């Protein structure tokens, strides 16, 4: 590798790195360096929910950019985007606040409504909302297969000229006089004036000698269940605030349930298996609002590591206090798959200086007063 030179080096071959490579490859010489395999960690283990509308209800331009991309990209290669509404279940104690929030969001043009409990049950017979007063329904949501999405982005990037190198560990960034010059690996050096660090939770540790990031690893889980009878095709996605659980239908009639996120201080040694406590929590909770899960069959489960930030939103920036040419895309707090189009456009904007259809200040590193990676972890559901 010694002596090679490109315009942009991307460290990390997850869904974020692949999306950035695709966006830049038409105009720049781009190489992606991945320590393992493409989409081999958090990207492949994600739930694949696309819930940017509720996640960025305060900045609709960000949510709109993402959902428009997924609609356009549907049908590219093997990739499919399944549009599916999302329900935020509402308990009696949250009814007043929820109705006010729906009214406020609808006034901003967000496709959202409050649906009474009996109306939810009529529209979706699988649901039993006897313990709830209704649900907030978001329409601009859906889901994807995360691995297929990442690999389609990779193939698209390669078709545009990007190069991907796996099993390549980057050991440091090379700088001179405050300017990025490239990177170092165990097998040599690689020159480039721009380096994008998109290495998930590892980004914080990798950059400690160059930049401090308030990013901390956490562990989250998923299980897949087969209900007692066919799930049908009319089951929405959704989440249960306060219960650390979200859910979505699978294409084969199963139900994916995720959540149960907690800070992880030893991510290298964390179990990749789902916990018995999470399975028991799901087994107790699901029958309280969905028929047919009292004796659901467990299909499989897993756990993965992601990077959290204090305010649950990612850092996508070219920080002023870092070396010139260093860009960061990390701390996606469980929203990496759905945020990939936004991250790609933001990084391209930062490199080219072009106009952006959404505000980049939402992702700037300097929004944090403290850069310490030791902060109180905030678990989020799909729509928080």
Secondary structure, DSSP 4 states (H G I P E B T S, - for coil): -TTEE-SEEEE--SHHHHHHHHHHTTTS-EEEE-SSSTT-SHHHHS--EE-HHHHTTT-HHHHHHHHHHHHHHTTSTT---EE--EEEEE-GGGHHHHHHHHHHHHHTT--EEEEEHHHHHHH-TTB--TT-SEEEEE-S-EE--HHHHHHHHHHHHHHTT-EEE-S--EEEEEEETTEEEEEEETTEEEE-SEEEE--TTHHHHHTTTT-----EEEEEEEEEEE-SS---S---EEEETTTTEEEEE-TTS-EEEEEEEEE-S-GGG--SSPPHHHHHHHHHHHTTTBTT-TTPEEEEEEEEEEEE-TTS--EEE--TTSPBTEEEEE--TT-HHHHHHHHHHHHHHHHH----SS-GGGG-GGG-S---S--------TT-
